[in-house]
């Protein structure tokens, strides 16, 4: 009886795995609904909108509007056949696009449009390429999530990279590097940078000594005081986050100095 039960369980597990695997699909946009929204099943060749775990191919179209939360998971991709600025992916105000670790995004044109507040989350260890990005008058919330030593670099390969209305956040919760270092957020070699982010926020810094916004007019991390960061736009090809985090030994010395000061005050 035990053997039969075990066999049944194994068959069920295999069947479950096959069912899960079968759910992953590659869906192609065909604009069949004519309303431009990702959530409309008729806009896809299979009649069903993409879900997490699917890959997506955007065919040449005037525009497609991501209007819900969708993740490009590890091993999956978002690509396009588009060849002109008229063919675009729009992050709708109600949309959140997450490029997860191991995912690939390689498209021609992306921008926020119509209103404000859409979200783009970029995890470390992904691949991200666009030819053109941005509108300039409508904001996107761009959130980078670092791993222990890096972020995914956004490569904008051809035209404008327009971020004048966008809000940047870099999450360093998993970042483990001390001392002076840099993280390349964007490489716009071959294109042009339009303006700077409307806002810049660094989060998750408690484990690396805490960071405050620093002043680095020369684009050189060595000019930063310890415990500061700076978004450097000055290179002509990259947007870089420069960090100057106290070394563990320096942090320890600061802690000992503070303790000595407290003891001195207590004795007096």
C-alpha positions, 0 to 999 in steps of 0.5 A: 500500500505504501508503494502504491501511494508513493508511486501515485504521489510521484506521478502527480508531482510529474504531472504538476510539473508538466502542467506548470511548464506548459503554462509558460508561453511566448505571446505575440502582440497583434493589436486585435482589440484595437484599444492598445491595452495589454489587458485586452486578450484580443490584442494577443495572438492566443486571445489571452493577456500575458501573465508572469512566466510568459515571454512577449514579442511586440510586433510593429504597431503604433503603441501598446500600453502595459496597464497592469503588473507584469514581470519578465522572469528569469529565462523569459524575454520581452522583445520587439520587431519594431523599427521606428519611433512610432512603434512604442511600449508605453508604461501606463499609469496603472502599469508596473513592469519588472525586469527580474534577475535572469530576464531579458528586455530588448525593445526599440522604444519605451516611454511613459505617456498620457499621465504619471505614475507608472513603474519600472523595476530593474533587478540586478543580473538582467539584460536591458536594451532599448534604442530610444526612451522617454517623453520628458513631460510624463514621469516614470518611477524607475527603481533599480535593485542592486545585488551584493556588487552590481546593478543591471545597466540600462543600455540605450543604444541609438536615440534620446534617453529623456528622463527629465520627469522621471523619479529614480530610486536605487535600492542598496539593501543587498549591496555589500561593497564598502569604500569608494565604488560606482554603479553604472545605471545607464549607458547611452553611448550612441544616443543623447541624454536629455536632462536629469532625473526629477528626483533621486532616492537611495534606500536600504543603506542602513547596513552599509553605514548610511548614505547622504546625498553628496556634492561631487562637481567633478564626477570623481568618487574620491571627492566624496566624503565618506558616507555620501553618494552622488549621481554623476551625469558628467561622463558624456556616455553614462549615468553613474551612482558614485558611492563612498561608504566607510570601510568596516575598519573606519566604521569600527574606529568611529564607533570606538571614538564615540564610545570613548567620548561617551565614557569621558563625559560619563566620568566627568 
